[in-house]
Structures are given as C-alpha cells and as structure tokens.
Amino acid sequence: MNLNDITRKAQDFLKTDKGEEISDKVIDGAAAAANKVTGNKHADKIQNARDTADKHVGRNDGTTGRDNAADPE
C-alpha cells in the first residue's frame, strides 16, 4: 500500500458518519485548548478558524457526525 492509497482511504473515512464525528471531536478539542491557553481572549478568531477547518475536513454537505444522517454517497 502506497501513500496515495492511505491518503485516499483516510479521505474516504472522513466522509463517513464516524469519520465526521471523530474529526469534529478533534477540531472542537483543538479549539477548546486554544481558548484555554489564550484565556478566551481570541475566542472569536478561534471559532472562525474552527469553522474553517471543519469545512475542509470530512463531509461538506452540512451534516455532522453528531446527527445520524445517512451518508449521501
């Protein structure tokens, strides 16, 4: 298995309900950590960065791993 195969499998996984759920937890955790470190002084910027990251990771159909929506693919 080469790097392209691994990358494709990871991208496919992130498009599933479970993948979306995991990516949301990771992104939320990173945002929470950033807010803690900065004492919430930059919470609006962190939220914007969190939202941008979420748009680029996982599904881009408006659903999240938290709702039990069927995988559109």
Summary of the structure (lengths in Angstrom):
residues: 73
radius of gyration: 14.1
end to end distance: 24.4
largest distance: 44.9
contacts: 165
relative contact order: 0.18
helix: 66%
strand: 0%
